[in-house]
Amino acid sequence: MPQERPAVLIVRVTDVLDRSKAGRQAADELRARFVEARQRREAITDAVEGARFELDVARDIEGERARRRDQILQTARDAAEQIRKKRGARMVLDAGALLASADELDVTDEIIALLDKGR
């Protein structure tokens, strides 16, 4: 009897962001920028200048975090589409949108493997 193809596959998007090489690298780089900015902030004695510096740094780091997140997610979407076609599923959903699902529908590790391999 042929194996039934799932209509839906599941991915844990937060795991993709946290566990993929690209996600870990982005987090490490942003953390280093934050530490560097904190050290530079400590050297600023003027309160107003220091507050402006903090706001500018926060905006810059948040903007970069969002840009890197979007890049990783676009690559993850491409990987999810490749897996969806291979498995014959109709869609791939973020596990965060679900109350429950069968473990065999979860393709998170496959997506991370494709991302880390550099597809």
C-alpha positions as CSV (number, residue, x, y, z in Angstrom):
1,M,0.0,0.0,0.0
2,P,1.5,3.4,-0.9
3,Q,2.5,5.7,1.9
4,E,-0.1,8.5,2.5
5,R,1.2,11.9,1.8
6,P,0.7,14.5,4.5
7,A,-1.4,17.5,3.6
8,V,0.5,19.7,6.0
9,L,4.1,19.8,7.4
10,I,5.2,21.6,10.4
11,V,8.3,23.8,11.1
12,R,9.3,25.3,14.4
13,V,10.4,28.7,13.1
14,T,12.0,29.8,16.4
15,D,14.2,26.7,16.3
16,V,15.3,27.5,12.8
17,L,16.3,31.0,13.9
18,D,18.0,29.8,17.1
19,R,19.6,26.5,16.0
20,S,20.7,27.1,12.4
21,K,24.3,28.2,11.7
22,A,23.1,31.5,10.2
23,G,20.9,32.2,13.2
24,R,23.6,31.4,15.7
25,Q,26.1,33.5,13.7
26,A,23.7,36.5,13.5
27,A,23.0,36.3,17.3
28,D,26.7,36.1,18.1
29,E,27.5,39.1,15.9
30,L,24.7,41.2,17.3
31,R,25.7,40.3,20.8
32,A,29.3,41.4,20.0
33,R,28.0,44.7,18.6
34,F,26.0,45.2,21.7
35,V,29.0,44.6,24.0
36,E,31.1,46.9,21.9
37,A,28.4,49.6,22.1
38,R,28.1,49.2,25.8
39,Q,31.8,49.8,26.2
40,R,31.7,52.9,24.0
41,R,28.7,54.1,26.0
42,E,30.5,53.9,29.3
43,A,33.1,56.3,27.9
44,I,30.4,59.0,27.2
45,T,30.0,61.3,30.2
46,D,27.4,63.6,28.9
47,A,23.9,62.3,29.8
48,V,22.1,63.6,26.7
49,E,24.8,62.4,24.3
50,G,24.8,59.1,26.1
51,A,21.0,58.7,25.8
52,R,21.1,59.6,22.1
53,F,23.9,57.1,21.6
54,E,21.9,54.3,23.3
55,L,18.8,55.1,21.1
56,D,20.9,55.1,17.9
57,V,22.6,51.8,18.8
58,A,19.3,50.2,19.8
59,R,17.7,51.2,16.5
60,D,20.8,50.0,14.5
61,I,21.0,46.6,16.2
62,E,17.2,46.1,16.0
63,G,17.2,46.9,12.3
64,E,20.1,44.6,11.7
65,R,18.4,41.8,13.7
66,A,15.2,42.2,11.6
67,R,17.2,42.2,8.4
68,R,19.1,39.1,9.3
69,R,15.9,37.4,10.5
70,D,14.2,38.1,7.2
71,Q,17.2,36.7,5.3
72,I,17.2,33.5,7.3
73,L,13.5,33.1,7.0
74,Q,13.5,33.6,3.2
75,T,16.1,30.8,2.9
76,A,14.0,28.7,5.3
77,R,10.9,29.3,3.1
78,D,12.9,28.1,0.1
79,A,14.0,25.0,2.0
80,A,10.4,24.4,3.3
81,E,9.1,24.6,-0.3
82,Q,11.7,22.1,-1.5
83,I,10.7,19.7,1.3
84,R,7.0,20.3,0.8
85,K,7.3,19.3,-2.9
86,K,9.4,16.3,-2.1
87,R,6.9,15.0,0.5
88,G,3.9,15.9,-1.6
89,A,2.3,18.1,1.1
90,R,0.0,21.0,0.4
91,M,1.6,23.4,2.9
92,V,4.1,24.0,5.6
93,L,2.9,25.8,8.8
94,D,4.7,27.3,11.7
95,A,4.3,25.1,14.7
96,G,3.5,28.2,16.8
97,A,0.2,28.5,15.0
98,L,-0.9,25.0,16.1
99,L,-2.3,23.5,19.2
100,A,-1.2,20.0,18.4
101,S,0.4,17.9,15.6
102,A,2.0,14.5,15.0
103,D,5.8,14.5,15.4
104,E,6.3,12.9,12.0
105,L,5.0,16.1,10.3
106,D,7.7,18.2,11.9
107,V,10.4,19.1,9.2
108,T,12.3,21.6,11.4
109,D,15.5,19.5,11.5
110,E,15.4,18.9,7.8
111,I,15.1,22.7,7.1
112,I,18.0,23.5,9.5
113,A,20.1,20.8,7.8
114,L,19.4,22.4,4.4
115,L,20.2,25.8,5.7
116,D,23.4,24.7,7.3
117,K,24.5,22.8,4.2
118,G,24.1,26.1,2.3
119,R,21.5,24.6,-0.1
